[in-house]
Amino acid sequence: MGVISFTGVKVFSTTLARDRENMGENITKWLKENPNLDVVDKIVTQSSDKEFHCLTITLFYRHKS
């Protein structure tokens, strides 16, 4: 496997149900506002305890040439 190079990281994270429902729209909006970026990798993380459920989406990007 090769090494993926990136120049930045953007993290979207929430524990609120209504915010989790809107996370896709928020990510799409951010991507449209930053057309000079190429997402090169992503990590989706879900965690929870007795009270909270957290969803985190981490995008690794590099600037387009």
C-alpha positions as CSV (number, residue, x, y, z in Angstrom):
1,M,0.0,0.0,0.0
2,G,1.2,3.5,-0.8
3,V,1.1,6.5,1.5
4,I,-1.7,8.9,1.0
5,S,-0.5,12.5,1.2
6,F,-2.8,15.2,2.5
7,T,-2.5,18.9,3.5
8,G,-5.4,19.2,5.9
9,V,-8.1,17.5,8.0
10,K,-11.7,18.6,8.6
11,V,-13.6,16.9,11.4
12,F,-17.4,16.8,11.7
13,S,-18.7,15.5,15.0
14,T,-21.9,15.6,17.0
15,T,-23.8,13.8,19.8
16,L,-27.2,15.4,19.1
17,A,-29.7,13.3,17.1
18,R,-30.9,16.2,15.0
19,D,-27.3,17.3,14.2
20,R,-26.5,13.7,13.1
21,E,-29.5,13.8,10.8
22,N,-28.1,17.0,9.2
23,M,-24.5,16.0,9.1
24,G,-24.6,14.9,5.4
25,E,-26.0,18.2,4.4
26,N,-23.3,20.1,6.4
27,I,-20.5,18.1,4.8
28,T,-21.9,18.6,1.3
29,K,-22.2,22.4,2.0
30,W,-18.6,22.5,3.2
31,L,-17.4,20.6,0.2
32,K,-19.2,23.0,-2.2
33,E,-17.7,26.0,-0.3
34,N,-14.2,24.5,-0.8
35,P,-14.1,23.4,-4.4
36,N,-10.3,23.8,-4.4
37,L,-9.9,20.7,-2.1
38,D,-9.7,17.0,-3.0
39,V,-10.8,14.5,-0.3
40,V,-8.2,11.8,-0.4
41,D,-9.4,9.7,2.6
42,K,-12.1,9.5,5.3
43,I,-12.7,7.9,8.6
44,V,-16.2,7.4,10.1
45,T,-16.2,6.8,13.9
46,Q,-19.1,6.0,16.1
47,S,-19.0,5.8,19.9
48,S,-21.5,5.7,22.7
49,D,-21.9,5.4,26.4
50,K,-25.0,5.1,28.6
51,E,-26.3,8.5,27.6
52,F,-24.7,9.8,24.4
53,H,-24.1,8.5,20.9
54,C,-21.3,10.4,19.0
55,L,-20.8,10.3,15.3
56,T,-17.6,11.7,13.8
57,I,-16.6,12.0,10.2
58,T,-13.0,12.9,9.5
59,L,-12.0,14.1,6.0
60,F,-8.4,14.2,4.9
61,Y,-7.8,16.5,1.9
62,R,-5.2,18.2,-0.2
63,H,-5.4,21.3,-2.2
64,K,-6.0,20.9,-6.0
65,S,-3.0,21.8,-8.1
